[in-house]
Amino acid sequence: MNATLERAGLAEVKSLPVMDIRGIVTVGFAPCVVDFAWARQ
């Protein structure tokens, strides 16, 4: 998780959840971001 956050430029973020969905890293739960990530080809 820490390496993923560093690659995404979010190394200082200390909140949960952290999700990596098809290369899109999001902190916190945002249904629209999850839908967008799953819709990408």
CHARMM internal coordinates of N, CA and C (Angstrom, degrees):
IC EDIT
DIST 1 N 1 CA 1.4290
DIST 1 CA 1 C 1.5233
ANGL 1 N 1 CA 1 C 110.70
DIST 1 C 2 N 1.3111
ANGL 1 CA 1 C 2 N 117.48
DIHE 1 N 1 CA 1 C 2 N -44.11
DIST 2 N 2 CA 1.4664
ANGL 1 C 2 N 2 CA 120.18
DIHE 1 CA 1 C 2 N 2 CA -179.41
DIST 2 CA 2 C 1.5122
ANGL 2 N 2 CA 2 C 111.72
DIHE 1 C 2 N 2 CA 2 C -61.72
DIST 2 C 3 N 1.3265
ANGL 2 CA 2 C 3 N 117.52
DIHE 2 N 2 CA 2 C 3 N -40.90
DIST 3 N 3 CA 1.4676
ANGL 2 C 3 N 3 CA 120.44
DIHE 2 CA 2 C 3 N 3 CA 179.12
DIST 3 CA 3 C 1.5215
ANGL 3 N 3 CA 3 C 110.82
DIHE 2 C 3 N 3 CA 3 C -65.33
DIST 3 C 4 N 1.3083
ANGL 3 CA 3 C 4 N 117.33
DIHE 3 N 3 CA 3 C 4 N -40.13
DIST 4 N 4 CA 1.4640
ANGL 3 C 4 N 4 CA 121.29
DIHE 3 CA 3 C 4 N 4 CA 178.03
DIST 4 CA 4 C 1.5197
ANGL 4 N 4 CA 4 C 110.74
DIHE 3 C 4 N 4 CA 4 C -62.97
DIST 4 C 5 N 1.3250
ANGL 4 CA 4 C 5 N 116.94
DIHE 4 N 4 CA 4 C 5 N -43.55
DIST 5 N 5 CA 1.4592
ANGL 4 C 5 N 5 CA 120.64
DIHE 4 CA 4 C 5 N 5 CA 177.97
DIST 5 CA 5 C 1.5239
ANGL 5 N 5 CA 5 C 111.27
DIHE 4 C 5 N 5 CA 5 C -63.38
DIST 5 C 6 N 1.3228
ANGL 5 CA 5 C 6 N 117.53
DIHE 5 N 5 CA 5 C 6 N -40.31
DIST 6 N 6 CA 1.4613
ANGL 5 C 6 N 6 CA 120.69
DIHE 5 CA 5 C 6 N 6 CA 178.82
DIST 6 CA 6 C 1.5220
ANGL 6 N 6 CA 6 C 110.95
DIHE 5 C 6 N 6 CA 6 C -62.87
DIST 6 C 7 N 1.3332
ANGL 6 CA 6 C 7 N 117.14
DIHE 6 N 6 CA 6 C 7 N -45.01
DIST 7 N 7 CA 1.4782
ANGL 6 C 7 N 7 CA 120.43
DIHE 6 CA 6 C 7 N 7 CA 179.49
DIST 7 CA 7 C 1.5241
ANGL 7 N 7 CA 7 C 111.48
DIHE 6 C 7 N 7 CA 7 C -62.85
DIST 7 C 8 N 1.3219
ANGL 7 CA 7 C 8 N 117.17
DIHE 7 N 7 CA 7 C 8 N -31.85
DIST 8 N 8 CA 1.4613
ANGL 7 C 8 N 8 CA 121.20
DIHE 7 CA 7 C 8 N 8 CA -179.63
DIST 8 CA 8 C 1.5300
ANGL 8 N 8 CA 8 C 112.29
DIHE 7 C 8 N 8 CA 8 C -85.42
DIST 8 C 9 N 1.3240
ANGL 8 CA 8 C 9 N 117.53
DIHE 8 N 8 CA 8 C 9 N -0.83
DIST 9 N 9 CA 1.4574
ANGL 8 C 9 N 9 CA 121.17
DIHE 8 CA 8 C 9 N 9 CA -179.00
DIST 9 CA 9 C 1.5156
ANGL 9 N 9 CA 9 C 112.91
DIHE 8 C 9 N 9 CA 9 C 75.45
DIST 9 C 10 N 1.3266
ANGL 9 CA 9 C 10 N 116.38
DIHE 9 N 9 CA 9 C 10 N 24.64
DIST 10 N 10 CA 1.4628
ANGL 9 C 10 N 10 CA 121.52
DIHE 9 CA 9 C 10 N 10 CA -177.93
DIST 10 CA 10 C 1.5204
ANGL 10 N 10 CA 10 C 111.90
DIHE 9 C 10 N 10 CA 10 C -119.79
DIST 10 C 11 N 1.3114
ANGL 10 CA 10 C 11 N 117.63
DIHE 10 N 10 CA 10 C 11 N 32.42
DIST 11 N 11 CA 1.4632
ANGL 10 C 11 N 11 CA 121.72
DIHE 10 CA 10 C 11 N 11 CA -173.75
DIST 11 CA 11 C 1.5283
ANGL 11 N 11 CA 11 C 112.80
DIHE 10 C 11 N 11 CA 11 C -61.44
DIST 11 C 12 N 1.3158
ANGL 11 CA 11 C 12 N 117.83
DIHE 11 N 11 CA 11 C 12 N -26.32
DIST 12 N 12 CA 1.4630
ANGL 11 C 12 N 12 CA 120.58
DIHE 11 CA 11 C 12 N 12 CA -176.72
DIST 12 CA 12 C 1.5242
ANGL 12 N 12 CA 12 C 112.99
DIHE 11 C 12 N 12 CA 12 C -86.94
DIST 12 C 13 N 1.3112
ANGL 12 CA 12 C 13 N 117.93
DIHE 12 N 12 CA 12 C 13 N -4.63
DIST 13 N 13 CA 1.4655
ANGL 12 C 13 N 13 CA 121.51
DIHE 12 CA 12 C 13 N 13 CA -177.89
DIST 13 CA 13 C 1.5257
ANGL 13 N 13 CA 13 C 109.63
DIHE 12 C 13 N 13 CA 13 C -72.51
DIST 13 C 14 N 1.2986
ANGL 13 CA 13 C 14 N 116.12
DIHE 13 N 13 CA 13 C 14 N 132.14
DIST 14 N 14 CA 1.4652
ANGL 13 C 14 N 14 CA 121.40
DIHE 13 CA 13 C 14 N 14 CA -178.61
DIST 14 CA 14 C 1.5218
ANGL 14 N 14 CA 14 C 111.33
DIHE 13 C 14 N 14 CA 14 C -126.99
DIST 14 C 15 N 1.3165
ANGL 14 CA 14 C 15 N 117.24
DIHE 14 N 14 CA 14 C 15 N 40.77
DIST 15 N 15 CA 1.4547
ANGL 14 C 15 N 15 CA 119.40
DIHE 14 CA 14 C 15 N 15 CA 179.43
DIST 15 CA 15 C 1.5233
ANGL 15 N 15 CA 15 C 110.04
DIHE 14 C 15 N 15 CA 15 C -127.03
DIST 15 C 16 N 1.3211
ANGL 15 CA 15 C 16 N 114.76
DIHE 15 N 15 CA 15 C 16 N 165.22
DIST 16 N 16 CA 1.4593
ANGL 15 C 16 N 16 CA 121.34
DIHE 15 CA 15 C 16 N 16 CA -177.79
DIST 16 CA 16 C 1.5185
ANGL 16 N 16 CA 16 C 108.78
DIHE 15 C 16 N 16 CA 16 C -124.94
DIST 16 C 17 N 1.2818
ANGL 16 CA 16 C 17 N 120.21
DIHE 16 N 16 CA 16 C 17 N 157.38
DIST 17 N 17 CA 1.4537
ANGL 16 C 17 N 17 CA 128.10
DIHE 16 CA 16 C 17 N 17 CA -4.35
DIST 17 CA 17 C 1.5237
ANGL 17 N 17 CA 17 C 111.13
DIHE 16 C 17 N 17 CA 17 C -81.63
DIST 17 C 18 N 1.3018
ANGL 17 CA 17 C 18 N 115.39
DIHE 17 N 17 CA 17 C 18 N 156.26
DIST 18 N 18 CA 1.4629
ANGL 17 C 18 N 18 CA 122.83
DIHE 17 CA 17 C 18 N 18 CA 171.17
DIST 18 CA 18 C 1.5162
ANGL 18 N 18 CA 18 C 105.66
DIHE 17 C 18 N 18 CA 18 C -111.93
DIST 18 C 19 N 1.3233
ANGL 18 CA 18 C 19 N 116.07
DIHE 18 N 18 CA 18 C 19 N 124.33
DIST 19 N 19 CA 1.4640
ANGL 18 C 19 N 19 CA 120.08
DIHE 18 CA 18 C 19 N 19 CA -179.14
DIST 19 CA 19 C 1.5168
ANGL 19 N 19 CA 19 C 109.78
DIHE 18 C 19 N 19 CA 19 C -124.64
DIST 19 C 20 N 1.3181
ANGL 19 CA 19 C 20 N 115.12
DIHE 19 N 19 CA 19 C 20 N 138.31
DIST 20 N 20 CA 1.4600
ANGL 19 C 20 N 20 CA 122.65
DIHE 19 CA 19 C 20 N 20 CA 173.53
DIST 20 CA 20 C 1.5249
ANGL 20 N 20 CA 20 C 105.99
DIHE 19 C 20 N 20 CA 20 C -117.07
DIST 20 C 21 N 1.3095
ANGL 20 CA 20 C 21 N 115.86
DIHE 20 N 20 CA 20 C 21 N 103.72
DIST 21 N 21 CA 1.4533
ANGL 20 C 21 N 21 CA 121.64
DIHE 20 CA 20 C 21 N 21 CA -177.40
DIST 21 CA 21 C 1.5231
ANGL 21 N 21 CA 21 C 107.90
DIHE 20 C 21 N 21 CA 21 C -113.42
DIST 21 C 22 N 1.3251
ANGL 21 CA 21 C 22 N 114.99
DIHE 21 N 21 CA 21 C 22 N 105.58
DIST 22 N 22 CA 1.4650
ANGL 21 C 22 N 22 CA 121.13
DIHE 21 CA 21 C 22 N 22 CA 179.82
DIST 22 CA 22 C 1.5145
ANGL 22 N 22 CA 22 C 111.80
DIHE 21 C 22 N 22 CA 22 C 52.67
DIST 22 C 23 N 1.3132
ANGL 22 CA 22 C 23 N 117.59
DIHE 22 N 22 CA 22 C 23 N 39.39
DIST 23 N 23 CA 1.4558
ANGL 22 C 23 N 23 CA 121.99
DIHE 22 CA 22 C 23 N 23 CA 175.77
DIST 23 CA 23 C 1.5154
ANGL 23 N 23 CA 23 C 115.05
DIHE 22 C 23 N 23 CA 23 C 89.78
DIST 23 C 24 N 1.3156
ANGL 23 CA 23 C 24 N 117.75
DIHE 23 N 23 CA 23 C 24 N -4.14
DIST 24 N 24 CA 1.4613
ANGL 23 C 24 N 24 CA 121.43
DIHE 23 CA 23 C 24 N 24 CA 176.15
DIST 24 CA 24 C 1.5285
ANGL 24 N 24 CA 24 C 106.77
DIHE 23 C 24 N 24 CA 24 C -98.18
DIST 24 C 25 N 1.3173
ANGL 24 CA 24 C 25 N 115.68
DIHE 24 N 24 CA 24 C 25 N 116.35
DIST 25 N 25 CA 1.4652
ANGL 24 C 25 N 25 CA 120.92
DIHE 24 CA 24 C 25 N 25 CA -177.73
DIST 25 CA 25 C 1.5187
ANGL 25 N 25 CA 25 C 108.55
DIHE 24 C 25 N 25 CA 25 C -97.51
DIST 25 C 26 N 1.3134
ANGL 25 CA 25 C 26 N 115.78
DIHE 25 N 25 CA 25 C 26 N 127.79
DIST 26 N 26 CA 1.4540
ANGL 25 C 26 N 26 CA 120.96
DIHE 25 CA 25 C 26 N 26 CA 178.41
DIST 26 CA 26 C 1.5222
ANGL 26 N 26 CA 26 C 109.15
DIHE 25 C 26 N 26 CA 26 C -130.57
DIST 26 C 27 N 1.3129
ANGL 26 CA 26 C 27 N 115.17
DIHE 26 N 26 CA 26 C 27 N 144.44
DIST 27 N 27 CA 1.4638
ANGL 26 C 27 N 27 CA 121.94
DIHE 26 CA 26 C 27 N 27 CA 177.06
DIST 27 CA 27 C 1.5213
ANGL 27 N 27 CA 27 C 106.32
DIHE 26 C 27 N 27 CA 27 C -111.56
DIST 27 C 28 N 1.3038
ANGL 27 CA 27 C 28 N 115.60
DIHE 27 N 27 CA 27 C 28 N 128.25
DIST 28 N 28 CA 1.4548
ANGL 27 C 28 N 28 CA 120.13
DIHE 27 CA 27 C 28 N 28 CA -173.88
DIST 28 CA 28 C 1.5240
ANGL 28 N 28 CA 28 C 108.50
DIHE 27 C 28 N 28 CA 28 C 88.39
DIST 28 C 29 N 1.3197
ANGL 28 CA 28 C 29 N 116.56
DIHE 28 N 28 CA 28 C 29 N 169.67
DIST 29 N 29 CA 1.4494
ANGL 28 C 29 N 29 CA 119.85
DIHE 28 CA 28 C 29 N 29 CA -178.85
DIST 29 CA 29 C 1.5154
ANGL 29 N 29 CA 29 C 109.74
DIHE 28 C 29 N 29 CA 29 C -101.92
DIST 29 C 30 N 1.3060
ANGL 29 CA 29 C 30 N 115.32
DIHE 29 N 29 CA 29 C 30 N 118.61
DIST 30 N 30 CA 1.4656
ANGL 29 C 30 N 30 CA 121.76
DIHE 29 CA 29 C 30 N 30 CA 177.24
DIST 30 CA 30 C 1.5292
ANGL 30 N 30 CA 30 C 107.42
DIHE 29 C 30 N 30 CA 30 C -129.99
DIST 30 C 31 N 1.3137
ANGL 30 CA 30 C 31 N 118.05
DIHE 30 N 30 CA 30 C 31 N 102.14
DIST 31 N 31 CA 1.4649
ANGL 30 C 31 N 31 CA 120.32
DIHE 30 CA 30 C 31 N 31 CA -176.69
DIST 31 CA 31 C 1.5237
ANGL 31 N 31 CA 31 C 113.70
DIHE 30 C 31 N 31 CA 31 C -54.27
DIST 31 C 32 N 1.3231
ANGL 31 CA 31 C 32 N 118.09
DIHE 31 N 31 CA 31 C 32 N -35.39
DIST 32 N 32 CA 1.4644
ANGL 31 C 32 N 32 CA 119.75
DIHE 31 CA 31 C 32 N 32 CA -179.28
DIST 32 CA 32 C 1.5299
ANGL 32 N 32 CA 32 C 111.17
DIHE 31 C 32 N 32 CA 32 C -66.23
DIST 32 C 33 N 1.3204
ANGL 32 CA 32 C 33 N 118.45
DIHE 32 N 32 CA 32 C 33 N -34.64
DIST 33 N 33 CA 1.4641
ANGL 32 C 33 N 33 CA 121.37
DIHE 32 CA 32 C 33 N 33 CA 177.71
DIST 33 CA 33 C 1.5246
ANGL 33 N 33 CA 33 C 110.03
DIHE 32 C 33 N 33 CA 33 C -70.07
DIST 33 C 34 N 1.3181
ANGL 33 CA 33 C 34 N 117.13
DIHE 33 N 33 CA 33 C 34 N -39.95
DIST 34 N 34 CA 1.4585
ANGL 33 C 34 N 34 CA 121.10
DIHE 33 CA 33 C 34 N 34 CA 177.99
DIST 34 CA 34 C 1.5270
ANGL 34 N 34 CA 34 C 109.86
DIHE 33 C 34 N 34 CA 34 C -63.06
DIST 34 C 35 N 1.3231
ANGL 34 CA 34 C 35 N 117.53
DIHE 34 N 34 CA 34 C 35 N -46.14
DIST 35 N 35 CA 1.4662
ANGL 34 C 35 N 35 CA 121.30
DIHE 34 CA 34 C 35 N 35 CA 177.99
DIST 35 CA 35 C 1.5228
ANGL 35 N 35 CA 35 C 111.19
DIHE 34 C 35 N 35 CA 35 C -60.32
DIST 35 C 36 N 1.3341
ANGL 35 CA 35 C 36 N 116.89
DIHE 35 N 35 CA 35 C 36 N -43.58
DIST 36 N 36 CA 1.4589
ANGL 35 C 36 N 36 CA 121.04
DIHE 35 CA 35 C 36 N 36 CA 179.56
DIST 36 CA 36 C 1.5230
ANGL 36 N 36 CA 36 C 111.35
DIHE 35 C 36 N 36 CA 36 C -62.02
DIST 36 C 37 N 1.3228
ANGL 36 CA 36 C 37 N 116.67
DIHE 36 N 36 CA 36 C 37 N -44.71
DIST 37 N 37 CA 1.4756
ANGL 36 C 37 N 37 CA 120.99
DIHE 36 CA 36 C 37 N 37 CA -178.29
DIST 37 CA 37 C 1.5152
ANGL 37 N 37 CA 37 C 110.89
DIHE 36 C 37 N 37 CA 37 C -63.98
DIST 37 C 38 N 1.3255
ANGL 37 CA 37 C 38 N 118.09
DIHE 37 N 37 CA 37 C 38 N -42.38
DIST 38 N 38 CA 1.4699
ANGL 37 C 38 N 38 CA 120.71
DIHE 37 CA 37 C 38 N 38 CA -179.33
DIST 38 CA 38 C 1.5193
ANGL 38 N 38 CA 38 C 112.04
DIHE 37 C 38 N 38 CA 38 C -70.62
DIST 38 C 39 N 1.3279
ANGL 38 CA 38 C 39 N 117.81
DIHE 38 N 38 CA 38 C 39 N -25.92
DIST 39 N 39 CA 1.4602
ANGL 38 C 39 N 39 CA 121.43
DIHE 38 CA 38 C 39 N 39 CA -178.74
DIST 39 CA 39 C 1.5243
ANGL 39 N 39 CA 39 C 112.54
DIHE 38 C 39 N 39 CA 39 C -79.85
DIST 39 C 40 N 1.3365
ANGL 39 CA 39 C 40 N 117.06
DIHE 39 N 39 CA 39 C 40 N -18.33
DIST 40 N 40 CA 1.4762
ANGL 39 C 40 N 40 CA 120.08
DIHE 39 CA 39 C 40 N 40 CA -179.40
DIST 40 CA 40 C 1.5056
ANGL 40 N 40 CA 40 C 111.09
DIHE 39 C 40 N 40 CA 40 C -65.40
DIST 40 C 41 N 1.2747
ANGL 40 CA 40 C 41 N 116.16
DIHE 40 N 40 CA 40 C 41 N 145.41
DIST 41 N 41 CA 1.4755
ANGL 40 C 41 N 41 CA 121.86
DIHE 40 CA 40 C 41 N 41 CA 177.98
DIST 41 CA 41 C 1.4917
ANGL 41 N 41 CA 41 C 111.44
DIHE 40 C 41 N 41 CA 41 C -85.65
END
COOR INIT
IC SEED 1 N 1 CA 1 C
IC BUILD
